[in-house]
Amino acid sequence: MTQVAYQINNRRNKDVLHHDEYWDLTTADQKLALYDLHRYGYRLLFVRHMLKGPVSVICQQDDIAAIYADGEVDLRPKITLRESH
């Protein structure tokens, strides 16, 4: 691994938050939506901050979904996840 790739990988690993920290970044509407979806096996992966507010990215096995700040659930979001090494 080159020095630059090593530094980027280390920076990514430091940026990973604990589940509770992601939970704290969600809105009340997102928490309610995730609570409802949790019974179907969905779990919170991470939260990204966008111009319109936080977007919670969730998954159920290989299915990815998004919950927007207002609680709207998108079961087919256009999200590409990068592989973690």
BELCOR-V959625 format. One record per residue. RES is the residue in one letter. PHI is phi in radians with two decimals (NA if undefined). D_CENTER is the distance of its C-alpha to the mean C-alpha in Angstrom with 2 decimals. Layout:
RES|PHI|D_CENTER  RES|PHI|D_CENTER
//
This chain:
M|NA|27.26  T|-1.24|28.37  Q|-1.07|28.17  V|-1.13|25.80  A|-1.08|23.37  Y|-1.10|23.70  Q|-1.15|22.96  I|-1.11|19.81  N|-1.07|18.61  N|-1.11|19.57  R|-1.13|17.82  R|-1.05|14.45  N|-1.11|15.08  K|-1.25|16.01  D|-1.37|12.90  V|-1.26|10.76  L|-1.69|10.41  H|-1.30|11.47  H|-0.87|9.74  D|-1.10|12.20  E|-1.22|11.38  Y|-1.13|7.77  W|-0.99|9.72  D|-1.16|12.28  L|-1.48|10.32  T|-1.51|9.92  T|-1.41|13.10  A|-1.07|15.62  D|-1.13|15.26  Q|-1.16|11.56  K|-1.09|12.66  L|-1.13|15.57  A|-1.12|13.86  L|-1.16|11.55  Y|-1.03|14.80  D|-1.14|16.61  L|-1.38|14.32  H|-1.04|14.24  R|-1.16|17.88  Y|-1.69|17.14  G|1.69|15.05  Y|-1.32|11.47  R|-2.41|9.15  L|-1.34|5.91  L|-1.61|4.01  F|-2.90|2.35  V|-2.18|4.01  R|-2.03|6.37  H|-1.58|9.95  M|-2.06|12.08  L|-1.05|15.78  K|-1.55|15.54  G|2.08|13.14  P|-1.22|9.53  V|-2.05|7.16  S|-1.56|4.69  V|-1.75|3.26  I|-2.19|5.68  C|-2.56|8.56  Q|-2.38|12.24  Q|0.94|14.03  D|-1.67|13.78  D|-1.57|12.68  I|-1.80|9.39  A|-2.45|9.05  A|-2.28|7.77  I|-2.12|9.09  Y|-1.47|10.86  A|-0.95|12.50  D|-1.48|15.55  G|1.64|14.07  E|-1.16|14.65  V|-1.79|12.94  D|-2.01|12.89  L|-1.42|13.42  R|-2.34|14.22  P|-1.26|12.02  K|-1.59|13.24  I|-2.14|10.33  T|-1.99|11.55  L|-1.65|9.85  R|-1.54|12.23  E|-1.29|13.89  S|-1.74|13.88  H|-1.99|17.45
//
